[in-house]
């Protein structure tokens, strides 16, 4: 397996390997066990949530041989001619299996003419054919297609699930990883198994002593130093404009990605605000933060008054502008000045 990307090496190969999609696994495995298989499935969800992996597992559980499994990337094969070739191919019997399975990834990329050509085949396919469509943009698929498929909505994995994956894979690869390093990689994975493992692979290739620290992850990924994030959140909680601008300047000087910095800050402020307004939700977030983070967050809530919905709203607006600004820190600076200046129109 040397040289194989981690997301491929650790891709789930059976239903028992799947993480975070328990309900989908339960329904699909039950249907297959009972022989109650649909002729068309539609897997919808954000990138890296396991849609294609589970599609392949379905084919495997149905006993579909490699010669009878066909995968089409609709992003690059989206025209009517591509669909016509499928229409012609489905008429032939499987080579070695009971079913021929067609997995069409990025299905929303098919053209309108392609969908029209595909509609009849999808509605009344031969008994030996099963279609599995996968998409990240369910709203772009025609209603006529949706009505002919069993639809499964894939949820994004939690940070706890991604952290467990990171720690597990690192251990299997022979590395020792600090819990805080695993937490940061999970956060940077942005709800995607594939992106998380991609980041982990990048970090492991950098580490020389088989021990992965938080500092190494920050260095490799360009993530801001933990202390800067912590100091910035504290400054906001304390309504301290000077300190928050000072920390922001240090983030810029360090060369860290400003959008990544703000994303981490927003995540911390979001959890703090939710715990502040609904203390009973604290237990819900034990999978989202470490015990130390939770302790620090509760201390911030008691100490400062700057953690408000208005704060998050202004910083969220700034987040959308950071990538477009000639100076990445400018949208954040303007948001802070608006938040912490008595008269937001004075300048």
TACOR-V359701 format. One record per helix or strand of 3 or more residues. SS is the DSSP state (a for helix, b for strand). FROM is the first residue (numbers start at 1). TO is the last residue. Records with the same first field share a line. If there is no record, write none. Layout:
BEGIN
SS=FROM-TO + FROM-TO
END
This chain:
BEGIN
a=6-9 + 15-17 + 22-33 + 51-61 + 66-68 + 80-89 + 107-109 + 112-123 + 138-140 + 143-146 + 159-172 + 179-188 + 193-206 + 214-221 + 226-237 + 241-254 + 258-277 + 279-285 + 291-303 + 309-322 + 330-340
b=40-44 + 69-73 + 100-105 + 129-135 + 150-153
END
